[in-house]
Amino acid sequence: MNEWVNVTDSFSESQRHYKNTYLEICEVFDEVVEVSLFSSEKDPYEIYFSFGIMYGIVYAGEGEAYEKREQMKSDLEQEYRKNKEPSNEFIDSFAEKYDVCLPSDVLFNEEALMGAFMDL
């Protein structure tokens, strides 16, 4: 039976820090769906998710982040069990329900990229 697996310990302590965030927990479902929670002392918490072609970040306050992450996991798991891939309808409704964002640095580290250009 498929279940959520906590893979947080597969990251080293140095890998858990990104900018001013800290990886609290990273869980995967059937090696296909991922949901991670990043905390911050000064910024909103970030809930990163990926499922097939769908990925993004949802911002939440400290008091709501853990509950929102659980709701997101439940919705993603239901869609995975139903369709194995996110349907267009699911993507649209999930993005609206959770106010999904796609920050520019989710795919690459902007500072590292700019540093590479400066070295040319």
C-alpha positions in Angstrom: 0.0 0.0 0.0 1.3 3.5 -0.9 2.0 5.9 1.9 3.8 9.1 2.6 7.5 8.6 3.3 9.6 11.1 5.3 12.8 11.6 3.4 14.0 14.7 5.3 17.0 12.8 6.7 18.3 12.1 3.2 19.3 15.8 3.1 22.5 16.9 4.9 22.2 19.7 7.5 23.8 22.1 5.0 21.4 21.1 2.3 18.4 21.9 4.5 19.3 25.7 4.5 18.3 27.7 1.5 18.6 31.5 1.6 16.8 32.4 4.9 14.7 29.2 5.0 15.2 25.8 6.7 13.8 22.5 5.5 11.5 21.2 8.3 10.1 18.1 6.5 10.1 16.6 3.1 7.7 13.8 2.3 7.2 11.8 -0.9 4.3 9.6 -2.0 4.9 6.6 -4.2 8.2 8.3 -5.3 6.0 10.6 -7.5 4.4 13.3 -5.3 6.6 15.5 -3.1 5.6 18.0 -0.4 8.2 19.9 1.6 7.9 22.6 4.3 10.4 25.3 4.8 10.4 27.6 7.9 11.7 31.1 8.2 12.3 33.4 11.1 11.3 36.5 9.2 9.4 35.5 6.1 6.3 33.4 5.5 6.7 29.6 5.6 7.0 28.0 2.2 5.3 24.7 1.2 6.9 23.3 -2.0 5.1 20.6 -3.9 5.6 18.7 -7.1 3.4 16.1 -8.9 4.0 15.3 -12.5 4.1 18.5 -14.6 2.7 20.5 -11.6 4.9 22.2 -9.0 5.1 25.4 -7.1 5.2 27.1 -3.7 2.4 28.0 -1.3 3.2 30.6 1.3 1.6 30.4 4.8 2.0 31.9 8.2 3.7 29.8 10.9 0.4 29.1 12.6 -1.3 27.6 9.5 1.6 26.1 7.6 1.5 22.6 9.0 -2.3 22.2 8.6 -2.2 23.6 5.1 0.6 21.2 4.2 -1.5 18.3 5.4 -4.5 19.5 3.4 -2.3 19.8 0.3 -0.9 16.3 0.8 -4.5 14.9 1.1 -5.6 16.7 -2.1 -2.5 15.6 -4.1 -2.8 12.0 -2.9 -6.4 11.8 -3.9 -5.7 13.1 -7.4 -2.7 10.7 -7.7 -4.8 7.7 -6.6 -7.5 8.7 -9.0 -5.5 9.7 -12.1 -1.8 9.0 -11.5 -1.2 12.4 -13.2 -2.7 15.8 -12.4 -5.6 16.6 -14.6 -6.0 20.1 -16.1 -9.1 20.6 -13.9 -7.2 19.6 -10.8 -4.2 21.8 -11.6 -6.5 24.8 -12.0 -8.6 24.2 -8.9 -5.5 23.3 -6.7 -3.7 26.5 -7.9 -6.7 28.6 -7.1 -7.5 26.9 -3.7 -3.9 27.3 -2.4 -2.8 30.5 -4.3 0.1 28.6 -5.8 3.2 30.7 -6.7 6.1 30.0 -9.0 9.0 32.2 -7.8 11.8 32.8 -10.2 14.3 31.0 -8.0 12.4 27.7 -7.8 14.2 26.4 -10.9 17.6 28.0 -10.5 19.7 30.0 -8.1 19.6 33.6 -9.4 22.6 34.7 -7.5 24.7 31.8 -8.8 23.5 32.4 -12.4 24.4 36.1 -12.2 27.8 35.2 -10.7 28.5 32.9 -13.6 27.8 35.8 -16.0 30.0 38.1 -14.1 32.9 35.6 -14.4 32.8 35.6 -18.2 
